[in-house]
Amino acid sequence: VALSRPGEAFLDATKAVVGPQGWIADPAEQERYLIDERRLYRGRTAIVLRPRSTEEVACVVGLCHQHRVAIVPQGGNTGLVGGSVPNEAGGEVVLSLARMNRILDVSPLDYAMTVEAGVVLAQVQDAARAVDRLFPLSLAAEGSCTIGGNLSTNAGGVNVLRYGSARDLVLGLEVVLPDGRVWDGLRRLRKDNTGYDLKHLFMGAEGTLGVITRAVLRLFPLPKQVVTGFAGLVSVAAAVDLLSRFQAATGGRVTAFEVLPRFGLDLILRHIAHTADPLTDAHPWYVLFDVSSGEDGAGLTQAVEGVLAGALTGGILRDATLATNEAQARALWRLRESLPEAQKPAGGSIKHDVSVPITRFAELIERAQAAVQRLIPGVRPVPFGHLGDGNVHLNFTQPEGADTSGFLAQWGAVNHVVHDIVHELGGSISAEHGLGRLKREEIVRYKSPLEIELMRSLKATLDPLGIMNPGKVV
Ligand SMILES: Cc1cc2nc3c(=O)[nH]c(=O)nc-3n(C[C@H](O)[C@H](O)[C@H](O)COP(=O)(O)OP(=O)(O)OC[C@H]3O[C@@H](n4cnc5c(N)ncnc54)[C@H](O)[C@@H]3O)c2cc1C
């Protein structure tokens, strides 16, 4: 179906729906809705629409359907694959959910919270904590990303190994379908086997099947204590071994287990203010971990210390430190979270967001580093991230003094080399960021034709006009 550019009649009708505070046509004011987080894409649009309610979203989407105008849903615009911004042609409208930011209901007894799609993730975490509950989704963009974006990208973050990714944290959804009808799936049931589980279609769909307007989120008991530590190791294989020892000794209570290389720590210490090396000597690899418990008492710390002592004598571990208060724990986490920022001054970085079974994690890093070194001698690998769930951000910083644009021109070739290895090891080329625009073509190389066909037929069934976030995912 041929799509149309937004005409005067369409623009007048949508403005009337959202009211004077609900739209932006001035290009300067639109700017922040049009450039993606990584500054890879800069789009154009006739109008940014900012509805306040499900009813307004439904009317706007209905008008888009009637006028054949394409829609790009947007939350916090922190996505890393270019999914949340319109294309350069100017014919797509941006539908920002940012003003739908109310927490509608918190039920500690049901361990559930009902929120609008535009609520910022950190506010959900705070609201849960206020009633002695935990909403475990946690990522460095949590101060600005929204629940609607988290669910639409099926976001991961640092607690996936214990609590699952965003789709595991949802009981019910409300979605405005591409023709403007509203699907009310806002149930708060733990058990509901009444046919296909439709909510899962919209999670991870990156806005290509409908607009998520509300969600019922799952809450968990708030841990009474969290032991945070930082360890230096000889190898990634040793880190995998350490994780397994922790899980066995604590009954699976590891809630975060992040890995970073020495070069990554060097960048942090050099470029991020007020940071210090937590250990005395330098080590090839580090892990940052949280082990949590619902019980008070010294048992958890003793278990963690026992594992560390065993690993030290077993030659797995070189050194480690445990935070003794919250400020120290925060300082350790700040190191990990500032790594993406610390990479920037070192020049261009070719990025990957991949996952493999944990048993293949060390092999992946070893093989990918060697293969990319062969392609670009002197390249500086910065593989870091969520070892606990098998997800690594396998980034490569340009060789010292290299020409940045010449280096970045090899992005596609490097991607192929790394993704081929990931595929051979039974992994995924997008562990948590999604496909968006960045990996739309790359995925066709790795997913089976049957899976691609099924994805396209779902898209055609739900969005036959193709107005929902065109050019993304499929
Ligand atoms: C510093 C930093 C760290 C990050 N760390 C992580 C991490 O650890 N794990 C991780 O998974 N991601 C991470 N991200 C990526 C990003 O924060 C997540 O993808 C986040 O879930 C996006 O939320 P958002 O509200 O910003 O969505 P946006 O960027 O606005 O949108 C993302 C996608 O969802 C669609 N969308 C947004 N809202 C809706 C809606 N209501 N209905 C339908 N579609 C919608 C958009 O069209 C787009 O395709 C990080 C990003 C940054 C900048």
PDBQT file of the ligand as one rigid body, heavy atoms in Angstrom, charges set to zero:
ROOT
HETATM    1  C1  LIG A 501      23.600   4.501  28.242  1.00  0.00    +0.000 C 
HETATM    2  C2  LIG A 501      22.646   3.471  27.687  1.00  0.00    +0.000 A 
HETATM    3  C3  LIG A 501      22.643   2.191  28.227  1.00  0.00    +0.000 A 
HETATM    4  C4  LIG A 501      21.762   1.229  27.737  1.00  0.00    +0.000 A 
HETATM    5  N1  LIG A 501      21.783   0.000  28.299  1.00  0.00    +0.000 NA
HETATM    6  C5  LIG A 501      20.922  -0.939  27.864  1.00  0.00    +0.000 A 
HETATM    7  C6  LIG A 501      20.916  -2.229  28.458  1.00  0.00    +0.000 A 
HETATM    8  O1  LIG A 501      21.696  -2.535  29.356  1.00  0.00    +0.000 OA
HETATM    9  N2  LIG A 501      20.003  -3.113  27.999  1.00  0.00    +0.000 N 
HETATM   10  C7  LIG A 501      19.123  -2.823  26.997  1.00  0.00    +0.000 A 
HETATM   11  O2  LIG A 501      18.308  -3.666  26.625  1.00  0.00    +0.000 OA
HETATM   12  N3  LIG A 501      19.133  -1.604  26.402  1.00  0.00    +0.000 NA
HETATM   13  C8  LIG A 501      19.998  -0.669  26.803  1.00  0.00    +0.000 A 
HETATM   14  N4  LIG A 501      20.000   0.563  26.215  1.00  0.00    +0.000 N 
HETATM   15  C9  LIG A 501      19.091   0.839  25.086  1.00  0.00    +0.000 C 
HETATM   16  C10 LIG A 501      17.766   1.555  25.452  1.00  0.00    +0.000 C 
HETATM   17  O3  LIG A 501      17.867   2.288  26.612  1.00  0.00    +0.000 OA
HETATM   18  C11 LIG A 501      16.652   0.552  25.589  1.00  0.00    +0.000 C 
HETATM   19  O4  LIG A 501      16.455  -0.030  24.326  1.00  0.00    +0.000 OA
HETATM   20  C12 LIG A 501      15.307   1.140  26.080  1.00  0.00    +0.000 C 
HETATM   21  O5  LIG A 501      14.455   0.040  26.341  1.00  0.00    +0.000 OA
HETATM   22  C13 LIG A 501      14.623   2.052  25.102  1.00  0.00    +0.000 C 
HETATM   23  O6  LIG A 501      13.559   2.751  25.762  1.00  0.00    +0.000 OA
HETATM   24  P1  LIG A 501      13.055   4.182  25.214  1.00  0.00    +0.000 P 
HETATM   25  O7  LIG A 501      11.868   4.585  25.995  1.00  0.00    +0.000 OA
HETATM   26  O8  LIG A 501      14.162   5.140  25.148  1.00  0.00    +0.000 OA
HETATM   27  O9  LIG A 501      12.587   3.769  23.741  1.00  0.00    +0.000 OA
HETATM   28  P2  LIG A 501      12.867   4.516  22.359  1.00  0.00    +0.000 P 
HETATM   29  O10 LIG A 501      14.299   4.625  22.093  1.00  0.00    +0.000 OA
HETATM   30  O11 LIG A 501      12.079   5.775  22.309  1.00  0.00    +0.000 OA
HETATM   31  O12 LIG A 501      12.218   3.454  21.355  1.00  0.00    +0.000 OA
HETATM   32  C14 LIG A 501      12.784   2.194  21.162  1.00  0.00    +0.000 C 
HETATM   33  C15 LIG A 501      11.901   1.389  20.186  1.00  0.00    +0.000 C 
HETATM   34  O13 LIG A 501      10.639   1.115  20.768  1.00  0.00    +0.000 OA
HETATM   35  C16 LIG A 501       9.589   1.707  20.024  1.00  0.00    +0.000 C 
HETATM   36  N5  LIG A 501       8.642   2.255  21.021  1.00  0.00    +0.000 N 
HETATM   37  C17 LIG A 501       8.906   3.127  22.025  1.00  0.00    +0.000 A 
HETATM   38  N6  LIG A 501       7.798   3.306  22.785  1.00  0.00    +0.000 NA
HETATM   39  C18 LIG A 501       6.824   2.528  22.235  1.00  0.00    +0.000 A 
HETATM   40  C19 LIG A 501       5.459   2.272  22.568  1.00  0.00    +0.000 A 
HETATM   41  N7  LIG A 501       4.877   2.843  23.618  1.00  0.00    +0.000 N 
HETATM   42  N8  LIG A 501       4.748   1.423  21.787  1.00  0.00    +0.000 NA
HETATM   43  C20 LIG A 501       5.337   0.826  20.711  1.00  0.00    +0.000 A 
HETATM   44  N9  LIG A 501       6.611   1.038  20.355  1.00  0.00    +0.000 NA
HETATM   45  C21 LIG A 501       7.346   1.873  21.116  1.00  0.00    +0.000 A 
HETATM   46  C22 LIG A 501      10.236   2.747  19.139  1.00  0.00    +0.000 C 
HETATM   47  O14 LIG A 501       9.506   2.932  17.943  1.00  0.00    +0.000 OA
HETATM   48  C23 LIG A 501      11.600   2.122  18.888  1.00  0.00    +0.000 C 
HETATM   49  O15 LIG A 501      11.518   1.188  17.857  1.00  0.00    +0.000 OA
HETATM   50  C24 LIG A 501      20.867   1.547  26.678  1.00  0.00    +0.000 A 
HETATM   51  C25 LIG A 501      20.874   2.839  26.146  1.00  0.00    +0.000 A 
HETATM   52  C26 LIG A 501      21.756   3.798  26.632  1.00  0.00    +0.000 A 
HETATM   53  C27 LIG A 501      21.713   5.164  26.034  1.00  0.00    +0.000 C 
ENDROOT
TORSDOF 0
